[in-house]
Amino acid sequence: MDNKIIKIKDLKKEFGKNKVLRGIDFALDPGETVVVLGPSGSGKSTFLRCINRMEEPTAGEIYFKDTLITDKNIQKMRQKIGMVFQHFNLISNLNVTDNLIMAPVTLKLMSEEKAEQKAHHLLRHIGLSSKAEAYPASLSGGQKQRIAIIRAMMMDPEVLLFDEPTSALDPEAIGDVLSLIREVDKLGMTLTIVTHEMGFAREIASRIVFIDEGKVLEEGTPEAFFTHPKTPRVKEFLKKVL
């Protein structure tokens, strides 16, 4: 195969009779930041969840580098493909430090001592050292989401997926979370981001992919997508959201 880090062929996902993904082809270069746009219910989140195997595809192939991951141990794959969710998914009965170290220690990727050192370094970096022993219930939405991002970074993933990371946040918190994603992007990480933040999408993406009714309808550079959309559907979408 080629040097694509993710390659997807004819991905389909059905929930009963509901065909959510109707044959998606997609490829991701190392270091690329792809932003996935589209109306609500178009299949964007399901697409990400299939890459991370939170949802099992109905049909199609997903490759990580040259490995077909649809038939591989998913825990091993999730070390390489991290995910940040819309609703944080922090474990409520664990404090922040324990949330951060649980996966790398459980999977024996690092000792508890090393994991704690890394967790405290990342908390310092995002200005939340004082929350190391706090429990999720005491945190604001923005704090929870930034901690969820560094929890994904604890695993040193090669690809990071963001599923609408700001949609559950108030406007002030959105800025903090987007700033942290920009930082991750500057590290050269390979990112795929589902978002409704159009200005952010235009600024951060190396490529925009537009999904509608479970299919990729259009893709291109942010400049081309936002200023010269090719399809009537994308023109209509942009009119509503810009």
N, C-alpha and C positions, 0 to 999 in steps of 0.2 A: 504493500500500500504506500501512500505518500506520507508526508510529515504532519498531517493533521493530528491534533491532539484528541479531538472528538469527531467522529463521523457517523452520521445517522442515515439509514436507508429505509424509505417507505414505512415510517413509523405510524402505527395505527393504535388507537385506544378507544375501546367501546365500554360503556357502562350499561349493560343490558342492551336495549335497542338504541341507546343514545350514542351516536358516533361522534366522539369529541375530537379525536385526531384522525384525519382522513388521508394519511400518506404523506408524511413530512420527510423531505431530504434536507440535510443540514450538515455543515462542516465548520470546524472551529480551528483556527491556526493558533499555535503557541503564542502567548502574549497579546492576543487579540481581545478587544472588549466589544462584545455584541450586545446590543440592547434590543429586546423583543417587545414590540408594541402591538396593539390591537384592542378592539372593543372588549368589554366585560363578557365573559362566557365564550370567548373565541378559542380557548384551549391553551393559552399561554402558560398558565401555572401547571396544567397537566403535562405539558411538554417538558418543563423543567423536572417535574417529579418523576417522569419516566427516565430521564437521563440519570437521576440519582437512585432510581429503582424504588422510590417511595410508592410508585405505582408500577405494576408490571404491564409492559406493553401487550396489546392484543396480538400485534404482528409487527414485523420489521426487525432491523438489526441496529444495535448501538455499539460502536467500537470506541474504546479508549486506547489511543495510539493504535497498535495493531491487534489488540485483544478484543474479541467479541464479549462484551460484558453482560449480555442478557443471559448467559449460562455460567457466570462465574460467581464465586463467593462475594456477596454484596458488601460484607464488612470490609474486605480488602479493598474493594473499589471505592468505598466511601472515605477511605483514608486519602485517596487521590482526588476525589470529587466532593468538595465540601458544599454545604447548602445553608443559606440563611433564610429563615422563614418570615412570613408576614407577621405572625403573632409570637415571635421570639422563641417559643418552645423551651424556655429555661425550666429546670426541674424545681418545683416550688419548695420541696422540703430539704434542698441542698443550698448552702450559702454560695456566694459568687465564686469563690476560689474552688470549691468542690465541683460546681458546674463546669468550670474551665478545665479542671484536671481529670475529670471522670473518664472521658473517652481515651486520651493517650495513655493513661495508667492502666485502665481495664484491658486495652488492646496490647499492653506491654511495649508500647513505642518509646516510653521513657519512664524512669523511676519517679516515684511520688515527689522526691526532693527536686529533681530537675524540672518536673512539670510545674511545681509550685513556684520555682524561680522564674520560669517562663511566664506563668500566669501573672505574677506580680510585676514583671517587666512590662507586659502588655497593658495591665491596668494603669501603671504609671504613665505609659505613653498616651493613653486616652483620658488622663486626668481623673481616674476613678479609683485610685489607691485606697481612698477612705471607705470604699464599698466592698473591700475584699471579704469581710466577714458578714456582710449584709445578706438578707434573704430577698428573693425576687419581689415578694409582695411589697417591700418597702421602697422599691425603685420606681422611677418614672418610666414611661414608655420609651423615651429616647435613651435613657441609661440601659434599659433592658436590651434594646436593639444593638447598641454599641458593644455590649458584653456578648451578645449572640454572635456578632461579627468576629470578635477576637477569639471566641470559643472555636469557631470554624478555623481560624488562623493557627490555633494551637496544634492542629494536625499537619501543618505544612502541606496543604493540598496543592495540587498542580492546576486544578480548575476550581473556581468558586462560582456557585449559582446563587443568585439573589432573587427571591420571589416576592416582588412588591414590598421591598424592605421599609418603605415609609408610609404605606397606606393606612396603618393603624396609629399614626403619630399626629400630635398637634403641630401646627406650623413652625413653632420655635425649635422643636426637637428635630424636625426634618432636616434643617440646615446642618446640625451636628452629625447626623447619620450620613448625609451626603458627603460631608467633608471627609469622614473616615473612609468611605468607599473611594473617594478620589485618591486618598493616600495609598490604599491598597492597589489601585490602578497604577499609580506611579511606581510601585515596586515591580511592575512588569508582570503581575499576575494575569492569568487567562480568566476572563470574566464573562458570564452571561447574565444579564440583568433584565428582569421583567419589571417595568415601572410605568406609572402614569405621569411622571414628572417630565414634561416635554423639554423644558429648558435644559435640565440635567442630561437627558438622553442625547440631545444635540451636542452638548459640550463634551461628554465623556466617550461616546461610542466611536469605534473605528468603523462599525457597520451597523445598520439598522435592519432588522428583519420584522416584517409586518405579517401577523397571522390573523386570518379571519375564517370563521367556520371550519376550523381544524386544518387549514391548509396555509402554506406560505404563499401570500399573494404578491408580495413585492419585497425586494431588498436592495440595499445600496448604501453609499456613504451618507452620513447625516445631511451634508450639503445637498446632494441630489434628492434625497428622500423628502426633505422639508421644503425645498424651493422648486423642484421639478418632479413632483410625483407623477408616475406613469399611468396609474389606473384610476378610473372614476371613484372606486371604493376608497382608495387612500385619500384622494382629494376631498371627498365627503367627510372622512374621519378627521382630517387636519382642520377643516373648516369649523368643526364642532369643538376641537380641543385647544386650538391656538387662539 
